[in-house]
């Protein structure tokens, strides 16, 4: 855990958000891969967790949305976990993110879909 006055490392929230992405060494760098409005360096592997009711077509619908924004995503790598009651299904899709606008558009479309309850 970082102490409140310690600014020497990334915040715990950044590490939980994307453990697969490398953090830039200095935010003052403005290279094509480093953007001042994000702590992520692109491209990077970025896990998305999508949850919804366990109904026919949920996984296929999520896959179609993800592939619209990340065409190289392999649907066979999608992880599926039912809730303990079997009512909900959690899907994990780790995409190769290329930009913040790509992630923003993907989150917007997924979170706006009527079958999707939560996107993390």
N, C-alpha and C positions, 0 to 999 in steps of 0.2 A: 504494500500500500504506500502511496506517496503522501507525505505530510503536506498540510495545507500550504506552507510556504515554499515547498520544493517544486521548482519548475524545471528540473533537470531531465525529466523523461515524459513520455506520452501519458495522457490521463488514462485511468483504468477503463473509462467508457470507450476510448478508441481501441484498446486492446480487445474488449468484448465485442465491439462492432465488427471488427475485421481482423481476426488473428492471422490471416494469410497474406495481408498486404504489408509491404515494407513502409516504414515511416520515413519521411524525408529528414535529412540531417539538419538542414537549416531552412526555415520558412522564407528567408530572404532570397533563396534561389528561385528563379523564375524560368526554369527550363521547360521545354515542351511536355515533359512528363510530370512536372511539379506545378500545381496550381495553388495560388495563395488562398483560395476559398475552400480548400480541403486538405486534410492531413494525409491523404492517400497518394501513393505514387502509382500511376497507370503505365502499362497494364498490370493487373494483379488478379489473383484468384479471390473471389468475393462470395462468401456463402450467404444465401437467402433462405430464410425459413418462412414457409407459407402454410397457414393453417385454415382449415375449413371443415364443414360437415363432411362425413364420409358418405358421399353419394356417388352414383355412377357418373363418370365423366369428369370428376373433379381433377384428378391427376392429369388427364389428357388436356383439359382446358388450361391448367397452369403451364404445362409443357409448351403449348402453342403460344401463350403469351410470352414466356421466357425466350423461346426461340425467335420471336419477332424482334426482340431487343438484343439477343445474343445468339445469332444464327449458328455459331459453332458449338453451342451447348449440346452435349450428348445426353439424350433422354435416359439412356441406360445407367447413367451415373446418379440419377435422381434417387434420393433416399426417402423411404416412406415408413412412417411409424403411426400406428393407430393409437388413440387415447386408451386409457385403461378400461373405459366403458365401451369402446368401439364406436362411439358416436362421432368423434372427430378424427381427422387425418392430418398429420404434420408432414410436410414435404420439405426436404432440404435440397436446394439446387446451388451448386458451386459453379459460378460462371467466371469466365475470363473477362473482367471488367476493363473497358478501354477508356472510360471518361466518366466524370461526374454527371454530365447531362444524360448519358446512357443509363446510369443507375437511377437518376431522378425519374426519367421517363418510365423505366421498368417498375419502380415502386408506385408511381402514380397509377399506371394501368392495373397492376395487381391489386392495390388497395381499393381501387374503385370498382372492381369486379364483384358482382353480387354473390358469387360462390365463395369468395375469400373473406375470412373473418379477421385475420391478423397477418401482417407481413413484418418480419424482423430482419 
